[in-house]
Amino acid sequence: MPEASSTTNYDVDDIYNYYVSKGGTASKQKVQDLIDYKNNSSRVTAILNLTVDSYWVDQVLNKEVPNAQKFTDSFIDRIITTSGNSLVTTTNSKIDD
């Protein structure tokens, strides 16, 4: 079994302050939720040797969302939901193999 990858230490305050300074309205808690999702999903994908698309998660955490006004609580919720559903689908496919 592959070893779980280490998590990345994202700075919730840095990410939150960046987007808020550009007009985003997401709460600091939602930023933390996204960081937690990223770190937990990274562990799962490493343990199960999976590759899952995390484009939007990475875009947000790396402060690369071009339109910061989209940075809202519901935007983060959609990213987590969509990415989580993709992870479940990929995991189920791996289990079915």
The first five atom37 places (N, CA, C, CB, O) and aatype in JSON, in Angstrom:
{
  "aatype": [12, 14, 6, 0, 15, 15, 16, 16, 2, 18, 3, 19, 3, 3, 9, 18, 2, 18, 18, 19, 15, 11, 7, 7, 16, 0, 15, 11, 5, 11, 19, 5, 3, 10, 9, 3, 18, 11, 2, 2, 15, 15, 1, 19, 16, 0, 9, 10, 2, 10, 16, 19, 3, 15, 18, 17, 19, 3, 5, 19, 10, 2, 11, 6, 19, 14, 2, 0, 5, 11, 13, 16, 3, 15, 13, 9, 3, 1, 9, 9, 16, 16, 15, 7, 2, 15, 10, 19, 16, 16, 16, 2, 15, 11, 9, 3, 3],
  "atom_mask": [
    [1, 1, 1, 1, 1],
    [1, 1, 1, 1, 1],
    [1, 1, 1, 1, 1],
    [1, 1, 1, 1, 1],
    [1, 1, 1, 1, 1],
    [1, 1, 1, 1, 1],
    [1, 1, 1, 1, 1],
    [1, 1, 1, 1, 1],
    [1, 1, 1, 1, 1],
    [1, 1, 1, 1, 1],
    [1, 1, 1, 1, 1],
    [1, 1, 1, 1, 1],
    [1, 1, 1, 1, 1],
    [1, 1, 1, 1, 1],
    [1, 1, 1, 1, 1],
    [1, 1, 1, 1, 1],
    [1, 1, 1, 1, 1],
    [1, 1, 1, 1, 1],
    [1, 1, 1, 1, 1],
    [1, 1, 1, 1, 1],
    [1, 1, 1, 1, 1],
    [1, 1, 1, 1, 1],
    [1, 1, 1, 0, 1],
    [1, 1, 1, 0, 1],
    [1, 1, 1, 1, 1],
    [1, 1, 1, 1, 1],
    [1, 1, 1, 1, 1],
    [1, 1, 1, 1, 1],
    [1, 1, 1, 1, 1],
    [1, 1, 1, 1, 1],
    [1, 1, 1, 1, 1],
    [1, 1, 1, 1, 1],
    [1, 1, 1, 1, 1],
    [1, 1, 1, 1, 1],
    [1, 1, 1, 1, 1],
    [1, 1, 1, 1, 1],
    [1, 1, 1, 1, 1],
    [1, 1, 1, 1, 1],
    [1, 1, 1, 1, 1],
    [1, 1, 1, 1, 1],
    [1, 1, 1, 1, 1],
    [1, 1, 1, 1, 1],
    [1, 1, 1, 1, 1],
    [1, 1, 1, 1, 1],
    [1, 1, 1, 1, 1],
    [1, 1, 1, 1, 1],
    [1, 1, 1, 1, 1],
    [1, 1, 1, 1, 1],
    [1, 1, 1, 1, 1],
    [1, 1, 1, 1, 1],
    [1, 1, 1, 1, 1],
    [1, 1, 1, 1, 1],
    [1, 1, 1, 1, 1],
    [1, 1, 1, 1, 1],
    [1, 1, 1, 1, 1],
    [1, 1, 1, 1, 1],
    [1, 1, 1, 1, 1],
    [1, 1, 1, 1, 1],
    [1, 1, 1, 1, 1],
    [1, 1, 1, 1, 1],
    [1, 1, 1, 1, 1],
    [1, 1, 1, 1, 1],
    [1, 1, 1, 1, 1],
    [1, 1, 1, 1, 1],
    [1, 1, 1, 1, 1],
    [1, 1, 1, 1, 1],
    [1, 1, 1, 1, 1],
    [1, 1, 1, 1, 1],
    [1, 1, 1, 1, 1],
    [1, 1, 1, 1, 1],
    [1, 1, 1, 1, 1],
    [1, 1, 1, 1, 1],
    [1, 1, 1, 1, 1],
    [1, 1, 1, 1, 1],
    [1, 1, 1, 1, 1],
    [1, 1, 1, 1, 1],
    [1, 1, 1, 1, 1],
    [1, 1, 1, 1, 1],
    [1, 1, 1, 1, 1],
    [1, 1, 1, 1, 1],
    [1, 1, 1, 1, 1],
    [1, 1, 1, 1, 1],
    [1, 1, 1, 1, 1],
    [1, 1, 1, 0, 1],
    [1, 1, 1, 1, 1],
    [1, 1, 1, 1, 1],
    [1, 1, 1, 1, 1],
    [1, 1, 1, 1, 1],
    [1, 1, 1, 1, 1],
    [1, 1, 1, 1, 1],
    [1, 1, 1, 1, 1],
    [1, 1, 1, 1, 1],
    [1, 1, 1, 1, 1],
    [1, 1, 1, 1, 1],
    [1, 1, 1, 1, 1],
    [1, 1, 1, 1, 1],
    [1, 1, 1, 1, 1]
  ],
  "atom_positions": [
    [[0.85, -1.19, 0.0], [0.0, 0.0, 0.0], [0.89, 1.24, 0.0], [-0.96, 0.01, 1.23], [1.83, 1.31, 0.79]],
    [[0.6, 2.21, -0.86], [1.41, 3.42, -0.88], [1.26, 4.2, 0.41], [1.03, 4.29, -2.06], [0.23, 4.15, 1.08]],
    [[2.3, 4.9, 0.73], [2.28, 5.71, 1.94], [1.48, 6.99, 1.7], [3.72, 6.05, 2.38], [1.55, 7.58, 0.62]],
    [[0.72, 7.4, 2.69], [-0.08, 8.63, 2.56], [0.84, 9.82, 2.39], [-1.0, 8.83, 3.8], [1.85, 9.94, 3.09]],
    [[0.5, 10.68, 1.47], [1.32, 11.88, 1.24], [1.13, 12.86, 2.39], [0.96, 12.54, -0.11], [0.1, 12.86, 3.07]],
    [[2.12, 13.68, 2.56], [2.0, 14.69, 3.61], [1.02, 15.77, 3.15], [3.39, 15.3, 3.96], [0.85, 16.0, 1.96]],
    [[0.41, 16.41, 4.1], [-0.53, 17.47, 3.78], [0.24, 18.77, 3.57], [-1.6, 17.62, 4.9], [1.37, 18.92, 4.03]],
    [[-0.39, 19.68, 2.9], [0.21, 20.99, 2.66], [-0.32, 21.94, 3.71], [-0.09, 21.51, 1.22], [-1.51, 21.94, 4.03]],
    [[0.56, 22.74, 4.24], [0.15, 23.7, 5.26], [-0.22, 25.03, 4.62], [1.28, 23.91, 6.29], [0.61, 25.92, 4.46]],
    [[-1.49, 25.14, 4.27], [-2.0, 26.38, 3.72], [-2.3, 27.33, 4.88], [-3.27, 26.14, 2.85], [-2.71, 26.9, 5.96]],
    [[-2.11, 28.6, 4.65], [-2.36, 29.63, 5.67], [-3.75, 30.21, 5.46], [-1.27, 30.75, 5.62], [-3.97, 30.99, 4.53]],
    [[-4.68, 29.83, 6.32], [-6.07, 30.26, 6.18], [-6.18, 31.78, 6.17], [-6.92, 29.68, 7.31], [-6.95, 32.34, 5.38]],
    [[-5.44, 32.45, 7.02], [-5.5, 33.92, 7.08], [-5.0, 34.54, 5.79], [-4.7, 34.44, 8.27], [-5.59, 35.5, 5.3]],
    [[-3.92, 34.01, 5.25], [-3.35, 34.54, 4.02], [-4.33, 34.39, 2.85], [-2.02, 33.83, 3.7], [-4.54, 35.34, 2.09]],
    [[-4.91, 33.22, 2.71], [-5.87, 32.97, 1.62], [-7.11, 33.84, 1.8], [-6.26, 31.47, 1.57], [-7.56, 34.49, 0.85]],
    [[-7.65, 33.85, 3.0], [-8.84, 34.65, 3.29], [-8.58, 36.13, 3.01], [-9.27, 34.45, 4.76], [-9.36, 36.78, 2.3]],
    [[-7.5, 36.67, 3.55], [-7.19, 38.09, 3.37], [-6.98, 38.45, 1.91], [-5.96, 38.47, 4.19], [-7.38, 39.52, 1.46]],
    [[-6.34, 37.55, 1.16], [-6.12, 37.81, -0.27], [-7.44, 38.0, -0.99], [-5.33, 36.65, -0.9], [-7.63, 39.0, -1.69]],
    [[-8.36, 37.04, -0.83], [-9.63, 37.13, -1.56], [-10.52, 38.27, -1.07], [-10.38, 35.82, -1.44], [-11.17, 38.94, -1.88]],
    [[-10.56, 38.5, 0.22], [-11.37, 39.59, 0.75], [-10.85, 40.94, 0.23], [-11.37, 39.57, 2.31], [-11.64, 41.84, -0.07]],
    [[-9.53, 41.07, 0.14], [-8.96, 42.33, -0.36], [-9.3, 42.56, -1.83], [-7.44, 42.32, -0.19], [-9.21, 43.68, -2.33]],
    [[-9.7, 41.51, -2.53], [-10.06, 41.6, -3.95], [-11.57, 41.56, -4.16], [-9.4, 40.46, -4.73], [-12.03, 41.48, -5.3]],
    [[-12.36, 41.62, -3.07], [-13.81, 41.69, -3.19], [-14.55, 40.39, -2.89], [0.0, 0.0, 0.0], [-15.77, 40.34, -3.0]],
    [[-13.83, 39.34, -2.51], [-14.47, 38.08, -2.15], [-15.17, 38.19, -0.81], [0.0, 0.0, 0.0], [-14.81, 39.02, 0.03]],
    [[-16.18, 37.35, -0.6], [-16.97, 37.44, 0.64], [-17.01, 36.14, 1.43], [-18.37, 37.87, 0.31], [-17.74, 36.05, 2.42]],
    [[-16.25, 35.13, 1.03], [-16.28, 33.86, 1.75], [-15.77, 34.05, 3.17], [-15.43, 32.79, 1.02], [-14.91, 34.89, 3.44]],
    [[-16.31, 33.24, 4.08], [-15.89, 33.32, 5.48], [-14.57, 32.57, 5.68], [-16.98, 32.75, 6.4], [-14.21, 31.69, 4.91]],
    [[-13.89, 32.94, 6.73], [-12.65, 32.27, 7.08], [-12.9, 30.78, 7.37], [-11.99, 32.95, 8.3], [-12.05, 29.94, 7.07]],
    [[-14.05, 30.46, 7.95], [-14.39, 29.06, 8.24], [-14.48, 28.24, 6.95], [-15.72, 28.97, 9.01], [-14.04, 27.09, 6.91]],
    [[-15.05, 28.83, 5.9], [-15.15, 28.11, 4.62], [-13.77, 27.89, 4.01], [-16.04, 28.89, 3.63], [-13.52, 26.84, 3.41]],
    [[-12.89, 28.85, 4.17], [-11.5, 28.66, 3.7], [-10.88, 27.5, 4.47], [-10.66, 29.97, 3.89], [-10.22, 26.64, 3.87]],
    [[-11.08, 27.46, 5.77], [-10.55, 26.36, 6.58], [-11.17, 25.04, 6.15], [-10.8, 26.61, 8.07], [-10.47, 24.02, 6.09]],
    [[-12.46, 25.03, 5.86], [-13.13, 23.8, 5.39], [-12.48, 23.3, 4.1], [-14.64, 24.06, 5.16], [-12.29, 22.09, 3.94]],
    [[-12.15, 24.22, 3.2], [-11.52, 23.82, 1.94], [-10.12, 23.27, 2.17], [-11.47, 25.01, 0.97], [-9.72, 22.29, 1.54]],
    [[-9.38, 23.89, 3.06], [-8.04, 23.39, 3.41], [-8.16, 21.99, 4.01], [-7.33, 24.35, 4.41], [-7.4, 21.09, 3.65]],
    [[-9.11, 21.81, 4.91], [-9.31, 20.49, 5.52], [-9.7, 19.45, 4.47], [-10.4, 20.56, 6.62], [-9.2, 18.33, 4.49]],
    [[-10.58, 19.83, 3.56], [-10.98, 18.92, 2.49], [-9.76, 18.51, 1.66], [-12.04, 19.58, 1.58], [-9.57, 17.32, 1.39]],
    [[-8.95, 19.49, 1.27], [-7.75, 19.21, 0.46], [-6.82, 18.25, 1.18], [-7.01, 20.51, 0.13], [-6.35, 17.28, 0.59]],
    [[-6.55, 18.53, 2.44], [-5.62, 17.68, 3.19], [-6.17, 16.28, 3.39], [-5.31, 18.32, 4.53], [-5.44, 15.3, 3.27]],
    [[-7.45, 16.17, 3.7], [-8.05, 14.84, 3.9], [-8.16, 14.07, 2.6], [-9.43, 14.98, 4.53], [-7.89, 12.86, 2.59]],
    [[-8.54, 14.72, 1.52], [-8.66, 14.02, 0.24], [-7.28, 13.6, -0.26], [-9.36, 14.9, -0.8], [-7.15, 12.56, -0.92]],
    [[-6.26, 14.37, 0.03], [-4.9, 13.99, -0.36], [-4.47, 12.71, 0.31], [-3.91, 15.11, -0.03], [-3.8, 11.87, -0.29]],
    [[-4.85, 12.55, 1.57], [-4.53, 11.31, 2.29], [-5.25, 10.12, 1.66], [-4.93, 11.43, 3.78], [-4.64, 9.07, 1.44]],
    [[-6.53, 10.28, 1.37], [-7.33, 9.2, 0.79], [-6.78, 8.79, -0.57], [-8.8, 9.61, 0.67], [-6.62, 7.6, -0.84]],
    [[-6.51, 9.77, -1.41], [-6.03, 9.44, -2.75], [-4.66, 8.76, -2.7], [-5.95, 10.7, -3.61], [-4.38, 7.88, -3.51]],
    [[-3.82, 9.15, -1.75], [-2.51, 8.52, -1.62], [-2.65, 7.08, -1.13], [-1.62, 9.32, -0.66], [-1.99, 6.18, -1.65]],
    [[-3.49, 6.87, -0.15], [-3.67, 5.52, 0.4], [-4.23, 4.57, -0.65], [-4.61, 5.57, 1.62], [-3.8, 3.42, -0.75]],
    [[-5.19, 5.05, -1.44], [-5.84, 4.2, -2.44], [-5.17, 4.29, -3.81], [-7.3, 4.58, -2.56], [-5.64, 3.67, -4.77]],
    [[-4.09, 5.06, -3.9], [-3.36, 5.23, -5.16], [-4.3, 5.72, -6.26], [-2.69, 3.92, -5.57], [-4.35, 5.15, -7.35]],
    [[-5.02, 6.79, -5.97], [-5.98, 7.37, -6.9], [-5.5, 8.72, -7.42], [-7.35, 7.53, -6.23], [-4.71, 9.41, -6.78]],
    [[-5.99, 9.06, -8.58], [-5.79, 10.4, -9.11], [-7.18, 11.02, -9.26], [-5.01, 10.39, -10.48], [-8.04, 10.48, -9.95]],
    [[-7.39, 12.15, -8.61], [-8.67, 12.82, -8.65], [-8.43, 14.28, -9.04], [-9.42, 12.72, -7.27], [-7.49, 14.91, -8.57]],
    [[-9.3, 14.78, -9.9], [-9.18, 16.16, -10.34], [-9.48, 17.1, -9.16], [-10.14, 16.44, -11.52], [-10.56, 17.05, -8.57]],
    [[-8.53, 17.94, -8.84], [-8.74, 18.92, -7.77], [-8.43, 20.33, -8.29], [-7.84, 18.59, -6.54], [-7.94, 21.18, -7.55]],
    [[-8.73, 20.55, -9.56], [-8.4, 21.82, -10.21], [-8.89, 23.03, -9.43], [-8.99, 21.84, -11.61], [-8.11, 23.92, -9.09]],
    [[-10.2, 23.07, -9.13], [-10.74, 24.25, -8.46], [-10.27, 24.38, -7.02], [-12.25, 24.21, -8.49], [-10.05, 25.49, -6.53]],
    [[-10.1, 23.26, -6.35], [-9.56, 23.3, -4.98], [-8.18, 23.95, -5.01], [-9.49, 21.87, -4.35], [-7.88, 24.86, -4.24]],
    [[-7.35, 23.46, -5.93], [-5.99, 24.0, -6.03], [-5.99, 25.47, -6.47], [-5.18, 23.16, -7.02], [-5.21, 26.27, -5.96]],
    [[-6.87, 25.82, -7.41], [-6.96, 27.21, -7.86], [-7.24, 28.15, -6.69], [-8.05, 27.35, -8.93], [-6.59, 29.19, -6.55]],
    [[-8.21, 27.79, -5.87], [-8.57, 28.64, -4.73], [-7.42, 28.72, -3.73], [-9.83, 28.12, -4.04], [-7.03, 29.81, -3.31]],
    [[-6.89, 27.57, -3.35], [-5.86, 27.56, -2.31], [-4.55, 28.22, -2.76], [-5.58, 26.14, -1.87], [-3.78, 28.71, -1.94]],
    [[-4.32, 28.23, -4.05], [-3.11, 28.88, -4.58], [-3.37, 30.32, -5.02], [-2.56, 28.09, -5.76], [-2.53, 30.95, -5.66]],
    [[-4.55, 30.82, -4.67], [-4.96, 32.21, -4.95], [-4.9, 32.51, -6.44], [-4.06, 33.19, -4.17], [-4.35, 33.53, -6.87]],
    [[-5.48, 31.6, -7.23], [-5.45, 31.75, -8.68], [-6.84, 31.86, -9.31], [-4.72, 30.58, -9.29], [-6.99, 31.68, -10.52]],
    [[-7.85, 32.15, -8.51], [-9.2, 32.37, -9.05], [-9.2, 33.77, -9.66], [-10.32, 32.2, -7.94], [-9.02, 34.75, -8.95]],
    [[-9.42, 33.86, -10.98], [-9.28, 35.16, -11.64], [-10.32, 36.2, -11.21], [-9.38, 34.97, -13.12], [-10.02, 37.4, -11.21]],
    [[-11.52, 35.78, -10.85], [-12.57, 36.72, -10.46], [-12.86, 36.53, -8.97], [-13.86, 36.51, -11.32], [-13.65, 35.67, -8.6]],
    [[-12.22, 37.32, -8.14], [-12.32, 37.15, -6.7], [-13.73, 37.35, -6.16], [-11.4, 38.1, -6.01], [-14.04, 36.88, -5.07]],
    [[-14.6, 38.05, -6.91], [-15.98, 38.23, -6.45], [-16.73, 36.9, -6.41], [-16.71, 39.23, -7.36], [-17.74, 36.78, -5.72]],
    [[-16.25, 35.91, -7.14], [-16.85, 34.57, -7.09], [-16.51, 33.84, -5.8], [-16.39, 33.73, -8.3], [-17.1, 32.81, -5.49]],
    [[-15.58, 34.38, -5.05], [-15.1, 33.73, -3.83], [-16.09, 33.95, -2.69], [-13.69, 34.26, -3.45], [-15.94, 34.85, -1.87]],
    [[-17.13, 33.09, -2.66], [-18.19, 33.18, -1.66], [-18.29, 31.84, -0.93], [-19.55, 33.55, -2.32], [-17.68, 30.85, -1.35]],
    [[-19.04, 31.82, 0.15], [-19.26, 30.55, 0.87], [-19.89, 29.5, -0.03], [-20.15, 30.79, 2.1], [-19.49, 28.34, 0.0]],
    [[-20.87, 29.9, -0.84], [-21.54, 28.92, -1.7], [-20.6, 28.41, -2.79], [-22.81, 29.54, -2.34], [-20.7, 27.25, -3.19]],
    [[-19.69, 29.24, -3.28], [-18.69, 28.81, -4.26], [-17.8, 27.73, -3.66], [-17.85, 30.01, -4.75], [-17.54, 26.71, -4.3]],
    [[-17.34, 27.95, -2.44], [-16.49, 26.96, -1.77], [-17.29, 25.68, -1.51], [-15.93, 27.52, -0.44], [-16.77, 24.58, -1.7]],
    [[-18.53, 25.82, -1.09], [-19.37, 24.62, -0.87], [-19.52, 23.81, -2.15], [-20.76, 25.03, -0.34], [-19.46, 22.59, -2.12]],
    [[-19.73, 24.5, -3.28], [-19.86, 23.8, -4.57], [-18.57, 23.08, -4.94], [-20.24, 24.78, -5.68], [-18.61, 21.96, -5.44]],
    [[-17.44, 23.71, -4.69], [-16.15, 23.09, -5.0], [-15.97, 21.82, -4.17], [-14.99, 24.07, -4.73], [-15.59, 20.77, -4.7]],
    [[-16.25, 21.9, -2.88], [-16.1, 20.74, -2.0], [-17.07, 19.64, -2.4], [-16.32, 21.13, -0.52], [-16.68, 18.47, -2.46]],
    [[-18.31, 19.98, -2.69], [-19.31, 18.99, -3.08], [-18.93, 18.31, -4.39], [-20.69, 19.64, -3.22], [-18.95, 17.09, -4.49]],
    [[-18.58, 19.11, -5.39], [-18.22, 18.55, -6.69], [-16.96, 17.68, -6.6], [-18.0, 19.68, -7.71], [-16.92, 16.58, -7.15]],
    [[-15.96, 18.18, -5.91], [-14.72, 17.41, -5.75], [-14.95, 16.15, -4.92], [-13.64, 18.27, -5.1], [-14.4, 15.1, -5.22]],
    [[-15.77, 16.27, -3.89], [-16.09, 15.1, -3.06], [-16.83, 14.04, -3.84], [0.0, 0.0, 0.0], [-16.55, 12.85, -3.7]],
    [[-17.78, 14.46, -4.68], [-18.51, 13.5, -5.51], [-17.57, 12.8, -6.49], [-19.65, 14.19, -6.27], [-17.71, 11.61, -6.74]],
    [[-16.64, 13.54, -7.05], [-15.65, 12.97, -7.96], [-14.78, 11.95, -7.24], [-14.78, 14.08, -8.58], [-14.46, 10.89, -7.78]],
    [[-14.4, 12.28, -6.02], [-13.58, 11.36, -5.21], [-14.35, 10.08, -4.92], [-13.15, 12.03, -3.9], [-13.78, 8.99, -5.02]],
    [[-15.62, 10.19, -4.57], [-16.44, 9.01, -4.29], [-16.57, 8.13, -5.54], [-17.85, 9.43, -3.78], [-16.44, 6.91, -5.47]],
    [[-16.82, 8.76, -6.68], [-16.97, 8.02, -7.94], [-15.67, 7.29, -8.28], [-17.36, 8.98, -9.09], [-15.69, 6.12, -8.66]],
    [[-14.56, 7.98, -8.14], [-13.26, 7.38, -8.44], [-12.96, 6.24, -7.46], [-12.15, 8.44, -8.4], [-12.44, 5.2, -7.86]],
    [[-13.27, 6.44, -6.19], [-13.05, 5.41, -5.17], [-13.9, 4.19, -5.47], [-13.37, 5.95, -3.76], [-13.42, 3.06, -5.39]],
    [[-15.17, 4.41, -5.8], [-16.06, 3.28, -6.12], [-15.55, 2.49, -7.33], [-17.48, 3.79, -6.39], [-15.62, 1.27, -7.34]],
    [[-15.05, 3.2, -8.34], [-14.5, 2.53, -9.51], [-13.3, 1.67, -9.14], [-14.1, 3.55, -10.58], [-13.14, 0.56, -9.65]],
    [[-12.47, 2.19, -8.25], [-11.28, 1.44, -7.81], [-11.71, 0.2, -7.03], [-10.35, 2.33, -6.92], [-11.14, -0.88, -7.2]],
    [[-12.72, 0.34, -6.19], [-13.2, -0.79, -5.39], [-13.83, -1.85, -6.29], [-14.22, -0.32, -4.32], [-13.66, -3.04, -6.06]],
    [[-14.56, -1.4, -7.31], [-15.23, -2.33, -8.24], [-14.25, -3.11, -9.11], [-16.21, -1.58, -9.12], [-14.58, -4.18, -9.62]],
    [[-13.04, -2.57, -9.29], [-12.04, -3.26, -10.12], [-11.56, -4.48, -9.47], [-10.88, -2.38, -10.42], [-10.72, -5.18, -10.03]]
  ]
}
